[in-house]
């Protein structure tokens, strides 16, 4: 247990000779531990960390080419449909949660 941790600390410090890198390593390790205990799925977070900067860059380029006009994203039918599907997927959990609050609890039968 302590040997891999020691290698991580020494390796992180040796890259830039910075204590800030060690603090970031420890904090991210604690965050990862807490997320694992709370049973969060790590794959979507890694995907977001990889694709997020690329998405931000292309969004910024699109806005620059359209001179800041957001209408450029719904001018084409395919992009408009994809945006509508995105908003529907974002709203679906909220709608399901609201329906579950309105629905009376059904009794499944006698409990033992």
RAVEN-V786809 format. One line per field, one symbol per residue. ss: DSSP state (A for helix, B for strand, O for the rest). phi: phi as a letter, one per 30 degrees, with the letter a starting at -180 (. if undefined). psi: psi as a letter, one per 20 degrees, with the letter a starting at -180 (. if undefined). A space follows every 50 residues. Layout:
ss=???
phi=???
psi=???
This chain:
ss=OAAAAAAAAAAAAAAAOOAAAAAAAAAAAAAAAAAAAOOOOAAAAAAAAA AAAAAAAAAAAAAAAOOOOAAAAOOOAAAAAAAAAAAAAAAAAAAAAAAA AAOOOOOOOOOO
phi=.ddddddddddddddbhbddddddddddddddddddddidddeddddddd dedddddddddddddchidddddbdcdddddddddddddddedddddddd dddddcddkdcc
psi=ghghgghggggghigjlphhhhggggghggghgghhhjlqphghggghhg hghgggghgggghghjkjoiihijhqhghgghhghghghhighgghghhh hhpqpppiaqq.
